[in-house]
Amino acid sequence: MSIMIGGDKKAFEHTESLFKDLSAPGGYKYIGPGGSGHFAKMVHNAIEYGMMEAIAEGLELVKKDHIEI
């Protein structure tokens, strides 16, 4: 699991071991002040979902034209 953390820097430092235990190796990062982590994750998800939609639409076009992959 990847975790993008925002909020008070001292609070992050105090709880960093928790984030380290919960995430994949190197899978967490302190992003900045409150809301920063949520915003970074939101942008990441928007890009990821856009890519998945593009793949799905491409496969639908291939399927419609009866082209074998």
C-alpha positions as CSV (number, residue, x, y, z in Angstrom):
1,M,0.0,0.0,0.0
2,S,1.2,3.5,-0.8
3,I,0.5,6.3,1.6
4,M,0.7,10.1,0.8
5,I,0.7,11.9,4.1
6,G,-0.2,15.6,4.7
7,G,-0.5,17.5,8.0
8,D,1.7,18.7,10.8
9,K,5.3,17.7,10.2
10,K,6.0,17.0,13.9
11,A,2.9,14.7,14.1
12,F,4.2,12.9,11.0
13,E,7.6,12.4,12.5
14,H,6.0,11.1,15.7
15,T,3.9,8.5,13.8
16,E,6.3,7.8,10.9
17,S,7.0,4.2,12.1
18,L,3.2,3.4,11.8
19,F,3.2,4.6,8.2
20,K,6.4,2.6,7.5
21,D,4.8,-0.6,8.9
22,L,1.5,-0.1,6.9
23,S,3.1,0.6,3.5
24,A,5.2,-1.3,1.0
25,P,8.9,-0.7,1.3
26,G,9.4,3.0,0.4
27,G,5.7,3.3,-0.1
28,Y,5.0,6.4,2.1
29,K,5.9,10.0,1.8
30,Y,5.2,13.2,3.8
31,I,3.8,15.6,1.2
32,G,3.2,18.8,3.1
33,P,0.6,20.7,5.1
34,G,-2.9,19.5,5.9
35,G,-4.7,18.3,2.7
36,S,-1.6,17.9,0.7
37,G,-1.6,14.1,0.9
38,H,-5.2,13.9,-0.1
39,F,-4.7,16.2,-3.0
40,A,-1.7,14.2,-4.3
41,K,-3.6,10.9,-4.0
42,M,-6.6,12.5,-5.8
43,V,-4.4,13.6,-8.7
44,H,-2.8,10.2,-8.8
45,N,-6.2,8.4,-8.9
46,A,-7.5,10.8,-11.6
47,I,-4.5,9.9,-13.9
48,E,-4.8,6.2,-13.1
49,Y,-8.6,6.1,-13.8
50,G,-8.1,8.1,-17.0
51,M,-5.6,5.6,-18.3
52,M,-7.8,2.7,-17.4
53,E,-10.7,4.3,-19.3
54,A,-8.5,4.9,-22.3
55,I,-7.5,1.2,-22.3
56,A,-11.1,0.1,-22.0
57,E,-12.3,2.4,-24.8
58,G,-9.4,1.1,-27.0
59,L,-10.3,-2.5,-26.4
60,E,-14.0,-1.7,-27.1
61,L,-13.0,-0.3,-30.5
62,V,-11.0,-3.4,-31.2
63,K,-13.9,-5.6,-30.2
64,K,-16.4,-3.6,-32.4
65,D,-14.1,-4.0,-35.5
66,H,-13.7,-7.7,-34.9
67,I,-9.9,-7.3,-34.8
68,E,-8.1,-10.0,-32.9
69,I,-5.5,-8.9,-30.4
